[in-house]
Amino acid sequence: MLLAKVKAFIRQPFLLVTLMVCVSISPFSAANQGTALGLDLSEGKPLWEAGLFSTAFRGPIYPAAKDYQNKLLAVPFFIYRGEKIRIGDESLIKAIAVEKETFKLDVSLGAAFNANSEDSKIRQGMPDLDFMFEIGPQASFLMADSEHSETWLNLQLRSVFSTDFSAVKQRGYVFQPEVSYKRHDFIVADNTLFLAIAPTFASAKTHQYFYDVEQAYVNEEREFYQASGGYLGSKVTIANRYSVNKRLMMFFGVQLGVWSGAKNEASPLFQQDFTYTLALGLKWSLFSSNTLVD
């Protein structure tokens, strides 16, 4: 019992920092339509910056779950915008391989919240869902742009892992083609609107982590079920960030999860065709480089 509490305490900062650097606000996968932390000011962004970040979050504990979890955090952050390596800018960590005006190729790392099975009626008695992270290549193609907006097609292929910080397990692969739209100076100056839609396809091991019911966990509400790979669902994201000044930024986001038609709708752990995720936050930059980058 004590060990479980210690693990839960250790997990939390890592989980919350994940949300801090991801505008996607997904409870199980980090998308790449941009970061909530970047200020995106016209005169450029500092090479590095550090400060405080706070946010409130509400979302389902896993794809198509009926149960939701709430998170509240206040943590320090650090952003580095190097030519080849970037931290906290457009993803948690990014290594830039190719970046041209209309094409980008990079390696990205994403992450997602854990969930306590005791907080879910349908999963009670089953193992907890651990902290998850993903790593893999992303190819981005510029579809349209103008003075204030741009539309990208992002092709993401990632390997999925879970960890309780005592061991790491490989959980299959995810392929996510995403169309994202970004509008700068939306309605007012220094206000940025994000829109994105992303269907997700996953291997059997990824589906099994969410939807398998082993014989040991069968009860009156959960029959035996073995998941298979295929279509996982789609996410529609609307997010907005407003730079009050060079030091202060506010953001909010809403994401609709559309799970109807997913490969494992027959699983007893698949509960809803639609879910929502909400996030609201503030970023306060306390220290920054005098060097600016585009």
Backbone as CSV, one residue per row, in Angstrom:
resi,resn,N_x,N_y,N_z,CA_x,CA_y,CA_z,C_x,C_y,C_z
1,MET,0.837,-1.194,0.000,0.000,0.000,0.000,0.881,1.258,0.000
2,LEU,1.900,1.244,0.868,2.811,2.378,0.943,3.572,2.538,-0.370
3,LEU,4.010,1.405,-0.964,4.755,1.454,-2.223,3.898,2.064,-3.324
4,ALA,2.627,1.698,-3.359,1.717,2.240,-4.377,1.580,3.744,-4.226
5,LYS,1.497,4.234,-2.985,1.372,5.668,-2.762,2.641,6.405,-3.171
6,VAL,3.800,5.798,-2.888,5.072,6.410,-3.268,5.173,6.507,-4.782
7,LYS,4.791,5.417,-5.481,4.830,5.430,-6.945,3.908,6.497,-7.508
8,ALA,2.732,6.614,-6.925,1.772,7.622,-7.411,2.336,9.028,-7.222
9,PHE,3.036,9.239,-6.091,3.622,10.554,-5.824,4.716,10.875,-6.833
10,ILE,5.542,9.860,-7.164,6.634,10.054,-8.115,6.096,10.325,-9.508
11,ARG,5.051,9.614,-9.904,4.508,9.751,-11.248,4.009,11.153,-11.548
12,GLN,3.351,11.758,-10.576,2.570,12.951,-10.854,3.348,14.087,-11.520
13,PRO,4.529,14.475,-11.046,5.226,15.576,-11.702,5.515,15.311,-13.168
14,PHE,5.898,14.062,-13.511,6.177,13.737,-14.896,4.926,13.867,-15.739
15,LEU,3.803,13.422,-15.219,2.549,13.477,-15.969,2.118,14.909,-16.211
16,LEU,2.280,15.738,-15.215,1.829,17.109,-15.327,2.718,17.924,-16.239
17,VAL,4.021,17.681,-16.202,4.927,18.368,-17.110,4.588,18.023,-18.553
18,THR,4.138,16.795,-18.798,3.714,16.398,-20.138,2.639,17.326,-20.674
19,LEU,1.624,17.589,-19.896,0.559,18.491,-20.328,1.093,19.896,-20.528
20,MET,2.032,20.280,-19.687,2.583,21.620,-19.754,3.137,21.942,-21.138
21,VAL,3.747,20.981,-21.817,4.403,21.255,-23.086,3.585,20.838,-24.283
22,CYS,2.356,20.341,-24.099,1.560,19.856,-25.222,0.249,20.594,-25.328
23,VAL,0.012,21.247,-26.467,-1.262,21.917,-26.656,-2.353,20.931,-27.019
24,SER,-1.970,19.703,-27.386,-2.958,18.727,-27.835,-3.940,18.340,-26.750
25,ILE,-3.559,18.467,-25.493,-4.378,18.177,-24.318,-5.029,16.810,-24.363
26,SER,-4.430,15.875,-25.061,-4.983,14.528,-25.102,-4.613,13.770,-23.850
27,PRO,-5.514,12.946,-23.276,-5.185,12.192,-22.087,-4.355,10.963,-22.380
28,PHE,-4.136,10.602,-23.637,-3.384,9.391,-23.911,-2.397,9.518,-25.041
29,SER,-2.345,10.653,-25.700,-1.392,10.812,-26.784,-1.105,12.281,-27.021
30,ALA,0.151,12.584,-27.303,0.520,13.968,-27.544,0.573,14.246,-29.023
31,ALA,-0.199,15.158,-29.474,-0.210,15.514,-30.881,0.816,16.583,-31.159
32,ASN,0.878,17.077,-32.402,1.980,17.951,-32.764,1.550,19.214,-33.488
33,GLN,0.358,19.707,-33.243,-0.056,20.912,-33.944,0.523,22.179,-33.344
34,GLY,1.383,22.054,-32.354,2.045,23.236,-31.784,2.082,23.148,-30.283
35,THR,2.878,23.995,-29.679,2.990,23.980,-28.234,2.237,25.128,-27.598
36,ALA,1.670,24.888,-26.468,0.965,25.946,-25.747,1.926,26.936,-25.118
37,LEU,3.195,26.565,-25.056,4.149,27.414,-24.341,4.828,28.451,-25.217
38,GLY,4.983,28.184,-26.519,5.659,29.126,-27.393,4.862,30.417,-27.517
39,LEU,5.530,31.532,-27.469,4.830,32.813,-27.540,4.544,33.246,-28.977
40,ASP,5.396,32.819,-29.937,5.135,33.090,-31.347,5.006,34.582,-31.656
41,LEU,5.805,35.408,-31.049,5.732,36.846,-31.295,6.408,37.179,-32.620
42,SER,5.947,38.244,-33.275,6.401,38.562,-34.617,7.890,38.883,-34.673
43,GLU,8.440,39.482,-33.611,9.842,39.853,-33.641,10.752,38.682,-33.293
44,GLY,10.206,37.489,-33.108,10.996,36.308,-32.826,10.802,35.811,-31.413
45,LYS,11.348,34.640,-31.154,11.225,34.016,-29.842,12.614,33.849,-29.231
46,PRO,12.734,33.898,-27.913,14.052,33.746,-27.286,14.610,32.349,-27.502
47,LEU,15.932,32.263,-27.615,16.595,30.981,-27.797,16.249,30.030,-26.665
48,TRP,16.169,30.555,-25.451,15.736,29.745,-24.314,14.919,30.627,-23.370
49,GLU,14.061,30.021,-22.611,13.291,30.729,-21.594,12.891,29.764,-20.488
50,ALA,12.668,30.296,-19.314,12.285,29.485,-18.157,11.328,30.295,-17.291
51,GLY,10.463,29.596,-16.571,9.504,30.286,-15.732,8.557,29.330,-15.049
52,LEU,7.320,29.771,-14.836,6.315,28.982,-14.138,5.119,28.747,-15.045
53,PHE,4.510,27.585,-14.885,3.344,27.217,-15.688,2.300,26.588,-14.771
54,SER,1.038,26.982,-14.961,-0.050,26.376,-14.192,-1.204,26.061,-15.131
55,THR,-1.896,24.967,-14.869,-3.023,24.584,-15.722,-3.989,23.683,-14.971
56,ALA,-5.220,23.673,-15.432,-6.241,22.745,-14.952,-6.682,21.906,-16.150
57,PHE,-6.908,20.629,-15.929,-7.165,19.684,-17.001,-8.279,18.721,-16.598
58,ARG,-9.144,18.380,-17.552,-10.148,17.347,-17.335,-10.273,16.516,-18.605
59,GLY,-10.205,15.184,-18.459,-10.319,14.320,-19.622,-10.573,12.882,-19.222
60,PRO,-10.955,12.023,-20.191,-11.224,10.611,-19.899,-9.941,9.884,-19.517
61,ILE,-10.072,8.815,-18.735,-8.871,8.125,-18.257,-8.213,7.268,-19.334
62,TYR,-8.941,6.933,-20.388,-8.369,6.254,-21.548,-9.354,6.414,-22.708
63,PRO,-8.980,6.101,-23.945,-9.879,6.289,-25.088,-11.209,5.559,-24.914
64,ALA,-12.314,6.276,-25.099,-13.679,5.735,-25.026,-14.105,5.371,-23.606
65,ALA,-13.411,5.902,-22.598,-13.778,5.639,-21.209,-14.932,6.538,-20.776
66,LYS,-15.744,6.024,-19.850,-16.833,6.812,-19.283,-16.344,7.664,-18.117
67,ASP,-15.292,7.207,-17.454,-14.776,7.902,-16.269,-13.741,8.955,-16.657
68,TYR,-13.803,10.090,-15.952,-12.904,11.214,-16.214,-11.997,11.459,-15.014
69,GLN,-10.877,12.135,-15.283,-9.979,12.533,-14.206,-9.640,14.011,-14.354
70,ASN,-9.368,14.648,-13.210,-9.012,16.061,-13.181,-7.572,16.206,-12.700
71,LYS,-6.849,17.130,-13.302,-5.474,17.407,-12.901,-5.305,18.908,-12.710
72,LEU,-4.552,19.287,-11.697,-4.238,20.691,-11.428,-2.755,20.778,-11.119
73,LEU,-2.056,21.722,-11.766,-0.616,21.774,-11.550,-0.087,23.193,-11.550
74,ALA,1.058,23.367,-10.917,1.856,24.580,-10.990,3.307,24.124,-10.936
75,VAL,4.007,24.242,-12.042,5.358,23.681,-12.141,6.276,24.637,-12.900
76,PRO,7.594,24.510,-12.702,8.529,25.281,-13.515,8.623,24.693,-14.919
77,PHE,9.050,25.503,-15.889,9.239,24.984,-17.240,10.540,25.533,-17.813
78,PHE,11.028,24.846,-18.849,12.211,25.287,-19.581,11.992,25.004,-21.056
79,ILE,12.294,25.983,-21.917,12.183,25.839,-23.365,13.516,26.205,-24.000
80,TYR,13.961,25.356,-24.927,15.174,25.635,-25.693,14.857,25.469,-27.171
81,ARG,15.187,26.475,-27.986,14.858,26.468,-29.410,16.141,26.478,-30.234
82,GLY,16.888,25.377,-30.178,18.114,25.278,-30.956,17.838,24.991,-32.418
83,GLU,18.875,25.055,-33.217,18.721,24.813,-34.651,18.362,23.367,-34.934
84,LYS,18.946,22.424,-34.181,18.704,21.000,-34.423,17.964,20.308,-33.284
85,ILE,18.130,20.783,-32.064,17.458,20.195,-30.911,16.565,21.239,-30.269
86,ARG,15.312,20.867,-29.991,14.376,21.780,-29.348,13.706,21.073,-28.179
87,ILE,13.578,21.751,-27.083,12.953,21.199,-25.885,11.771,22.094,-25.514
88,GLY,10.590,21.479,-25.400,9.411,22.224,-24.990,8.873,23.164,-26.047
89,ASP,9.305,23.036,-27.295,8.837,23.906,-28.368,8.306,23.020,-29.486
90,GLU,6.984,22.952,-29.639,6.247,22.134,-30.595,6.201,20.666,-30.203
91,SER,6.918,20.259,-29.182,6.816,18.915,-28.622,7.654,18.892,-27.356
92,LEU,7.630,17.753,-26.644,8.398,17.664,-25.408,9.887,17.785,-25.706
93,ILE,10.367,16.925,-26.621,11.744,16.993,-27.099,11.704,16.718,-28.591
94,LYS,12.461,17.490,-29.386,12.431,17.287,-30.835,13.834,17.421,-31.399
95,ALA,14.200,16.450,-32.240,15.457,16.517,-32.981,15.119,16.796,-34.438
96,ILE,15.596,17.922,-34.970,15.250,18.336,-36.317,16.214,17.687,-37.309
97,ALA,15.684,16.879,-38.234,16.505,16.260,-39.264,16.505,17.108,-40.533
98,VAL,15.320,17.498,-40.975,15.167,18.338,-42.167,14.082,19.361,-41.872
99,GLU,14.329,20.619,-42.177,13.306,21.645,-42.001,13.431,22.657,-43.122
100,LYS,12.524,22.567,-44.086,12.478,23.505,-45.195,11.175,24.276,-45.111
101,GLU,10.977,25.176,-46.064,9.816,26.042,-46.006,8.507,25.280,-46.094
102,THR,8.485,24.190,-46.852,7.245,23.440,-47.063,7.306,22.002,-46.554
103,PHE,8.398,21.602,-45.911,8.549,20.217,-45.458,9.390,20.170,-44.195
104,LYS,8.964,19.347,-43.243,9.714,19.148,-42.010,9.815,17.658,-41.723
105,LEU,10.964,17.230,-41.271,11.167,15.844,-40.843,11.877,15.875,-39.508
106,ASP,11.280,15.247,-38.503,11.886,15.290,-37.183,11.582,14.024,-36.400
107,VAL,12.225,13.893,-35.277,11.972,12.805,-34.333,11.410,13.439,-33.071
108,SER,10.230,12.994,-32.638,9.562,13.630,-31.510,9.254,12.644,-30.396
109,LEU,9.118,13.181,-29.211,8.729,12.408,-28.036,7.447,12.988,-27.472
110,GLY,6.449,12.154,-27.234,5.203,12.592,-26.611,4.925,11.770,-25.364
111,ALA,3.922,12.168,-24.602,3.633,11.450,-23.367,2.175,11.621,-22.974
112,ALA,1.719,10.848,-21.971,0.309,10.873,-21.579,0.143,10.525,-20.103
113,PHE,-1.000,10.932,-19.552,-1.298,10.705,-18.140,-1.486,9.234,-17.790
114,ASN,-1.230,8.902,-16.533,-1.590,7.592,-16.001,-3.030,7.634,-15.495
115,ALA,-3.549,6.495,-15.065,-4.910,6.440,-14.513,-4.984,5.324,-13.476
116,ASN,-5.663,5.596,-12.375,-5.865,4.625,-11.309,-7.128,3.835,-11.602
117,SER,-7.025,2.526,-11.746,-8.180,1.696,-12.088,-9.262,1.736,-11.020
118,GLU,-8.896,2.037,-9.786,-9.891,2.114,-8.725,-10.810,3.324,-8.892
119,ASP,-10.404,4.277,-9.732,-11.237,5.442,-10.010,-12.223,5.188,-11.145
120,SER,-12.175,3.983,-11.707,-13.058,3.617,-12.809,-13.870,2.383,-12.427
121,LYS,-15.182,2.503,-12.463,-16.036,1.385,-12.070,-15.791,0.153,-12.935
122,ILE,-15.635,0.348,-14.242,-15.489,-0.790,-15.146,-14.118,-1.450,-15.019
123,ARG,-13.108,-0.705,-14.527,-11.750,-1.259,-14.422,-11.377,-1.649,-12.993
124,GLN,-12.254,-1.525,-12.042,-11.913,-1.856,-10.662,-11.415,-3.291,-10.560
125,GLY,-10.283,-3.453,-9.864,-9.685,-4.767,-9.723,-8.676,-5.091,-10.806
126,MET,-8.592,-4.267,-11.838,-7.630,-4.466,-12.920,-6.369,-3.633,-12.665
127,PRO,-5.270,-3.927,-13.350,-4.050,-3.131,-13.169,-4.268,-1.671,-13.569
128,ASP,-3.555,-0.772,-12.897,-3.614,0.643,-13.264,-3.030,0.850,-14.660
129,LEU,-3.447,1.934,-15.304,-2.838,2.341,-16.563,-1.670,3.264,-16.232
130,ASP,-0.470,2.881,-16.639,0.735,3.607,-16.268,0.953,4.837,-17.146
131,PHE,1.901,5.645,-16.713,2.382,6.755,-17.528,2.845,6.202,-18.875
132,MET,2.475,6.878,-19.976,2.833,6.400,-21.308,3.635,7.457,-22.053
133,PHE,4.569,7.005,-22.877,5.285,7.926,-23.750,5.492,7.273,-25.111
134,GLU,5.687,8.125,-26.127,5.810,7.670,-27.505,7.016,8.342,-28.151
135,ILE,7.669,7.642,-29.056,8.786,8.225,-29.783,8.784,7.693,-31.202
136,GLY,9.078,8.561,-32.169,9.095,8.132,-33.548,9.198,9.293,-34.508
137,PRO,9.281,9.003,-35.801,9.444,10.050,-36.809,8.135,10.753,-37.141
138,GLN,8.250,11.995,-37.577,7.117,12.757,-38.076,7.528,13.517,-39.328
139,ALA,6.762,13.347,-40.402,6.964,14.097,-41.632,5.810,15.077,-41.786
140,SER,6.108,16.352,-42.005,5.088,17.397,-42.110,5.176,18.082,-43.466
141,PHE,4.032,18.234,-44.102,3.951,18.842,-45.415,3.045,20.074,-45.349
142,LEU,3.548,21.210,-45.812,2.765,22.435,-45.826,1.728,22.359,-46.943
143,MET,0.454,22.421,-46.581,-0.630,22.317,-47.553,-1.085,23.678,-48.056
144,ALA,-1.078,24.672,-47.178,-1.501,26.015,-47.554,-0.969,26.998,-46.534
145,ASP,-0.646,28.215,-46.987,-0.228,29.240,-46.042,-0.558,30.621,-46.592
146,SER,-0.629,31.572,-45.669,-0.880,32.966,-46.004,-0.108,33.812,-45.009
147,GLU,-0.354,35.100,-45.017,0.377,35.979,-44.116,0.137,35.639,-42.655
148,HIS,-1.065,35.188,-42.318,-1.417,34.951,-40.919,-1.780,33.499,-40.594
149,SER,-1.766,32.594,-41.561,-2.207,31.229,-41.277,-1.389,30.203,-42.048
150,GLU,-1.442,28.966,-41.580,-0.780,27.854,-42.262,-1.512,26.565,-41.942
151,THR,-1.534,25.661,-42.917,-2.178,24.355,-42.769,-1.157,23.277,-43.100
152,TRP,-1.032,22.296,-42.202,-0.022,21.246,-42.356,-0.668,19.860,-42.344
153,LEU,-0.077,18.947,-43.088,-0.365,17.519,-42.982,0.807,16.882,-42.258
154,ASN,0.542,16.345,-41.069,1.580,15.719,-40.249,1.382,14.208,-40.239
155,LEU,2.377,13.471,-40.689,2.324,12.009,-40.686,3.209,11.506,-39.557
156,GLN,2.595,10.922,-38.538,3.296,10.547,-37.314,3.270,9.027,-37.121
157,LEU,4.433,8.449,-36.915,4.557,7.024,-36.606,5.414,6.898,-35.363
158,ARG,4.821,6.329,-34.283,5.528,6.289,-33.017,5.452,4.924,-32.358
159,SER,6.506,4.590,-31.645,6.510,3.424,-30.778,5.989,3.852,-29.409
160,VAL,5.121,3.033,-28.816,4.442,3.390,-27.563,5.029,2.581,-26.407
161,PHE,5.256,3.247,-25.284,5.790,2.590,-24.095,4.973,3.002,-22.871
162,SER,4.967,2.138,-21.876,4.370,2.494,-20.584,5.398,2.225,-19.495
163,THR,5.269,2.974,-18.376,6.198,2.766,-17.265,5.557,3.160,-15.946
164,ASP,5.901,2.420,-14.907,5.536,2.803,-13.546,6.772,3.327,-12.815
165,PHE,7.839,3.609,-13.602,9.118,4.119,-13.133,9.935,3.081,-12.356
166,SER,9.499,1.820,-12.441,10.345,0.726,-11.987,10.707,-0.188,-13.155
167,ALA,9.923,-0.102,-14.250,10.168,-0.879,-15.461,9.487,-0.187,-16.633
168,VAL,9.977,-0.457,-17.846,9.411,0.103,-19.067,8.971,-1.042,-19.974
169,LYS,7.753,-0.938,-20.518,7.228,-1.979,-21.404,6.822,-1.380,-22.742
170,GLN,7.156,-2.075,-23.828,6.761,-1.633,-25.158,5.296,-1.993,-25.384
171,ARG,4.506,-1.029,-25.892,3.055,-1.216,-26.026,2.582,-1.065,-27.468
172,GLY,3.445,-1.382,-28.427,3.021,-1.375,-29.815,3.354,-0.082,-30.530
173,TYR,2.575,0.191,-31.608,2.863,1.325,-32.471,1.576,2.073,-32.819
174,VAL,1.743,3.375,-33.075,0.619,4.230,-33.443,0.965,4.984,-34.719
175,PHE,0.024,5.019,-35.668,0.158,5.848,-36.861,-0.967,6.871,-36.842
176,GLN,-0.596,8.151,-36.960,-1.584,9.220,-36.832,-1.363,10.287,-37.908
177,PRO,-2.139,10.245,-38.985,-2.113,11.365,-39.924,-2.971,12.499,-39.377
178,GLU,-2.424,13.698,-39.373,-3.106,14.833,-38.759,-3.100,16.032,-39.706
179,VAL,-4.239,16.666,-39.856,-4.322,17.930,-40.571,-4.497,19.023,-39.519
180,SER,-3.572,19.973,-39.486,-3.619,21.029,-38.469,-3.611,22.406,-39.126
181,TYR,-4.332,23.318,-38.502,-4.454,24.693,-38.999,-4.090,25.639,-37.870
182,LYS,-3.266,26.636,-38.175,-2.863,27.629,-37.193,-3.132,29.026,-37.751
183,ARG,-3.829,29.850,-36.982,-4.157,31.219,-37.415,-3.577,32.213,-36.421
184,HIS,-2.583,32.975,-36.867,-1.960,33.989,-36.025,-2.807,35.263,-36.017
185,ASP,-2.696,36.032,-34.950,-3.420,37.298,-34.818,-4.912,37.113,-35.091
186,PHE,-5.466,36.052,-34.503,-6.887,35.738,-34.676,-7.735,36.711,-33.853
187,ILE,-8.531,37.497,-34.509,-9.393,38.538,-33.928,-8.576,39.708,-33.384
188,VAL,-7.590,39.407,-32.529,-6.731,40.457,-31.993,-5.268,40.060,-32.178
189,ALA,-4.375,41.009,-32.052,-2.941,40.746,-32.199,-2.444,39.797,-31.111
190,ASP,-1.454,38.982,-31.462,-0.803,38.051,-30.530,-1.758,36.986,-29.995
191,ASN,-2.814,36.703,-30.737,-3.747,35.634,-30.374,-3.688,34.572,-31.472
192,THR,-3.456,33.319,-31.068,-3.277,32.243,-32.035,-4.335,31.161,-31.844
193,LEU,-4.991,30.800,-32.932,-6.012,29.757,-32.937,-5.451,28.500,-33.575
194,PHE,-5.696,27.344,-32.929,-5.296,26.048,-33.466,-6.528,25.199,-33.740
195,LEU,-6.557,24.550,-34.888,-7.582,23.559,-35.210,-6.859,22.322,-35.743
196,ALA,-7.337,21.148,-35.383,-6.694,19.932,-35.876,-7.682,18.773,-35.862
197,ILE,-7.501,17.854,-36.819,-8.254,16.597,-36.838,-7.265,15.484,-37.131
198,ALA,-7.372,14.398,-36.365,-6.364,13.345,-36.461,-6.975,11.971,-36.196
199,PRO,-7.179,11.156,-37.244,-7.534,9.754,-37.022,-6.307,8.988,-36.540
200,THR,-6.528,7.974,-35.726,-5.418,7.220,-35.147,-5.593,5.730,-35.401
201,PHE,-4.517,5.094,-35.845,-4.489,3.655,-36.074,-3.385,3.065,-35.200
202,ALA,-3.675,1.953,-34.547,-2.717,1.399,-33.597,-2.592,-0.106,-33.761
203,SER,-1.434,-0.618,-33.368,-1.182,-2.058,-33.428,-1.961,-2.780,-32.332
204,ALA,-1.989,-4.102,-32.417,-2.755,-4.906,-31.459,-2.287,-4.673,-30.024
205,LYS,-0.979,-4.542,-29.800,-0.474,-4.379,-28.437,-0.986,-3.081,-27.800
206,THR,-1.125,-2.032,-28.589,-1.638,-0.765,-28.055,-3.107,-0.902,-27.681
207,HIS,-3.916,-1.482,-28.572,-5.331,-1.711,-28.280,-5.501,-2.620,-27.059
208,GLN,-4.663,-3.645,-26.980,-4.781,-4.598,-25.876,-4.533,-3.934,-24.529
209,TYR,-3.642,-2.936,-24.500,-3.351,-2.252,-23.237,-4.590,-1.553,-22.692
210,PHE,-5.427,-1.023,-23.593,-6.640,-0.322,-23.179,-7.851,-1.239,-23.038
211,TYR,-7.989,-2.247,-23.896,-9.268,-2.937,-24.044,-9.263,-4.430,-23.724
212,ASP,-8.102,-5.032,-23.491,-8.070,-6.458,-23.146,-8.693,-6.710,-21.771
213,VAL,-9.399,-7.823,-21.657,-9.867,-8.316,-20.352,-9.379,-9.754,-20.232
214,GLU,-8.357,-9.964,-19.427,-7.826,-11.313,-19.229,-8.771,-12.118,-18.346
215,GLN,-8.633,-13.427,-18.402,-9.538,-14.317,-17.671,-9.535,-14.027,-16.170
216,ALA,-8.381,-13.618,-15.658,-8.274,-13.350,-14.219,-9.123,-12.154,-13.781
217,TYR,-9.522,-11.296,-14.728,-10.276,-10.090,-14.392,-11.720,-10.126,-14.894
218,VAL,-12.160,-11.285,-15.310,-13.546,-11.445,-15.769,-14.492,-11.388,-14.564
219,ASN,-15.590,-10.630,-14.687,-16.645,-10.618,-13.676,-17.987,-10.411,-14.376
220,GLU,-19.013,-10.080,-13.621,-20.344,-9.948,-14.209,-20.426,-8.820,-15.234
221,GLU,-19.619,-7.805,-15.054,-19.646,-6.661,-15.965,-18.561,-6.722,-17.027
222,ARG,-17.576,-7.602,-16.841,-16.461,-7.690,-17.783,-16.285,-9.128,-18.248
223,GLU,-16.652,-9.367,-19.483,-16.405,-10.684,-20.048,-15.013,-10.723,-20.668
224,PHE,-14.517,-11.932,-20.914,-13.191,-12.094,-21.518,-13.164,-11.415,-22.877
225,TYR,-12.084,-10.676,-23.148,-11.976,-10.009,-24.442,-10.501,-9.847,-24.807
226,GLN,-10.178,-10.135,-26.070,-8.826,-9.950,-26.581,-8.885,-8.979,-27.755
227,ALA,-8.242,-7.849,-27.604,-8.309,-6.795,-28.612,-7.385,-7.098,-29.788
228,SER,-7.693,-6.483,-30.916,-6.865,-6.607,-32.106,-6.540,-5.218,-32.638
229,GLY,-5.567,-5.129,-33.527,-5.113,-3.852,-34.037,-6.022,-3.281,-35.105
230,GLY,-5.908,-1.961,-35.317,-6.708,-1.290,-36.332,-7.023,0.140,-35.931
231,TYR,-8.154,0.624,-36.393,-8.566,2.004,-36.140,-8.890,2.201,-34.663
232,LEU,-8.260,3.200,-34.031,-8.466,3.470,-32.611,-9.526,4.539,-32.375
233,GLY,-9.563,5.552,-33.223,-10.505,6.657,-33.069,-9.923,7.920,-33.665
234,SER,-10.634,9.024,-33.534,-10.182,10.305,-34.074,-10.294,11.381,-33.013
235,LYS,-9.458,12.415,-33.163,-9.475,13.544,-32.239,-9.662,14.841,-33.020
236,VAL,-10.565,15.664,-32.548,-10.787,16.991,-33.125,-10.425,18.005,-32.044
237,THR,-9.470,18.870,-32.338,-8.933,19.782,-31.336,-9.146,21.242,-31.733
238,ILE,-9.595,22.027,-30.767,-9.673,23.479,-30.906,-8.935,24.080,-29.712
239,ALA,-7.934,24.883,-29.977,-7.157,25.487,-28.895,-6.818,26.926,-29.243
240,ASN,-6.612,27.739,-28.218,-6.311,29.147,-28.419,-5.310,29.603,-27.366
241,ARG,-4.325,30.387,-27.788,-3.391,30.967,-26.833,-3.270,32.461,-27.105
242,TYR,-3.187,33.214,-26.044,-3.097,34.670,-26.159,-1.884,35.164,-25.376
243,SER,-1.007,35.854,-26.055,0.179,36.416,-25.419,-0.159,37.804,-24.892
244,VAL,-0.330,37.925,-23.598,-0.648,39.206,-22.969,0.510,40.173,-23.159
245,ASN,1.728,39.674,-22.988,2.950,40.424,-23.243,4.068,39.407,-23.444
246,LYS,5.320,39.873,-23.444,6.433,38.955,-23.691,6.620,37.962,-22.559
247,ARG,6.044,38.221,-21.407,6.249,37.362,-20.245,5.053,36.473,-19.907
248,LEU,3.845,36.916,-20.265,2.641,36.216,-19.820,1.823,35.720,-21.006
249,MET,1.424,34.454,-20.954,0.608,33.834,-21.988,-0.515,33.032,-21.336
250,MET,-1.720,33.083,-21.924,-2.856,32.297,-21.463,-3.290,31.369,-22.591
251,PHE,-3.816,30.182,-22.232,-4.325,29.294,-23.269,-5.505,28.488,-22.741
252,PHE,-6.346,28.045,-23.678,-7.384,27.072,-23.349,-7.553,26.166,-24.550
253,GLY,-8.074,24.979,-24.315,-8.263,24.028,-25.404,-9.400,23.072,-25.112
254,VAL,-10.033,22.610,-26.177,-11.093,21.608,-26.107,-10.779,20.534,-27.148
255,GLN,-10.908,19.295,-26.754,-10.691,18.201,-27.694,-11.845,17.212,-27.622
256,LEU,-12.383,16.871,-28.776,-13.447,15.880,-28.870,-12.852,14.574,-29.368
257,GLY,-13.037,13.518,-28.600,-12.615,12.190,-29.028,-13.791,11.472,-29.669
258,VAL,-13.604,11.027,-30.894,-14.654,10.327,-31.638,-14.201,8.873,-31.804
259,TRP,-14.841,7.964,-31.060,-14.389,6.575,-31.014,-15.319,5.623,-31.768
260,SER,-16.424,6.129,-32.276,-17.357,5.297,-33.024,-16.659,4.678,-34.235
261,GLY,-16.883,3.394,-34.444,-16.256,2.695,-35.556,-14.894,2.127,-35.245
262,ALA,-14.438,2.272,-33.990,-13.132,1.742,-33.601,-13.115,0.223,-33.663
263,LYS,-11.948,-0.318,-33.840,-11.789,-1.760,-34.032,-12.331,-2.559,-32.859
264,ASN,-12.204,-2.038,-31.640,-12.555,-2.818,-30.457,-13.765,-2.263,-29.709
265,GLU,-14.764,-1.828,-30.464,-16.012,-1.364,-29.860,-16.684,-2.456,-29.033
266,ALA,-16.414,-3.716,-29.335,-17.066,-4.832,-28.638,-16.463,-5.101,-27.263
267,SER,-15.335,-4.468,-26.938,-14.723,-4.674,-25.627,-15.621,-4.119,-24.525
268,PRO,-15.741,-4.823,-23.400,-16.530,-4.277,-22.275,-15.906,-3.006,-21.694
269,LEU,-14.631,-2.737,-22.011,-13.973,-1.531,-21.531,-14.199,-0.345,-22.464
270,PHE,-14.762,-0.601,-23.636,-15.142,0.469,-24.559,-16.532,0.930,-24.147
271,GLN,-16.638,2.173,-23.660,-17.884,2.605,-23.026,-18.623,3.719,-23.755
272,GLN,-17.906,4.591,-24.465,-18.553,5.748,-25.069,-18.020,6.007,-26.471
273,ASP,-18.907,6.465,-27.365,-18.492,6.820,-28.717,-17.848,8.196,-28.777
274,PHE,-18.145,9.047,-27.771,-17.612,10.405,-27.760,-17.110,10.750,-26.354
275,THR,-15.969,11.431,-26.292,-15.455,11.963,-25.030,-14.971,13.389,-25.272
276,TYR,-14.715,14.109,-24.190,-14.192,15.462,-24.310,-13.018,15.648,-23.363
277,THR,-12.158,16.579,-23.716,-11.039,16.956,-22.870,-10.965,18.477,-22.829
278,LEU,-10.745,19.041,-21.637,-10.662,20.491,-21.449,-9.353,20.844,-20.760
279,ALA,-8.766,21.965,-21.148,-7.566,22.453,-20.463,-7.554,23.972,-20.468
280,LEU,-7.070,24.545,-19.386,-6.968,25.995,-19.223,-5.687,26.285,-18.459
281,GLY,-4.889,27.240,-18.944,-3.621,27.452,-18.265,-3.016,28.820,-18.459
282,LEU,-1.964,29.087,-17.669,-1.185,30.317,-17.713,0.294,29.976,-17.762
283,LYS,1.039,30.747,-18.540,2.494,30.599,-18.588,3.135,31.947,-18.262
284,TRP,4.068,31.955,-17.319,4.758,33.167,-16.906,6.247,32.961,-17.111
285,SER,6.802,33.651,-18.093,8.224,33.531,-18.401,9.026,34.483,-17.522
286,LEU,9.894,33.939,-16.674,10.657,34.745,-15.719,12.049,35.091,-16.223
287,PHE,12.652,34.175,-16.991,14.003,34.372,-17.496,14.029,33.989,-18.966
288,SER,14.794,34.715,-19.773,14.888,34.390,-21.192,16.179,34.907,-21.788
289,SER,16.564,34.305,-22.897,17.769,34.694,-23.616,17.543,36.001,-24.364
290,ASN,18.593,36.790,-24.499,18.496,37.999,-25.324,18.577,37.673,-26.809
291,THR,19.045,36.462,-27.116,19.120,36.022,-28.503,17.757,35.553,-28.971
292,LEU,17.293,36.073,-30.109,16.010,35.702,-30.652,16.172,34.801,-31.870
293,VAL,15.237,33.864,-32.034,15.242,32.966,-33.185,13.905,33.065,-33.891
294,ASP,13.889,32.700,-35.170,12.638,32.744,-35.949,11.716,31.614,-35.555
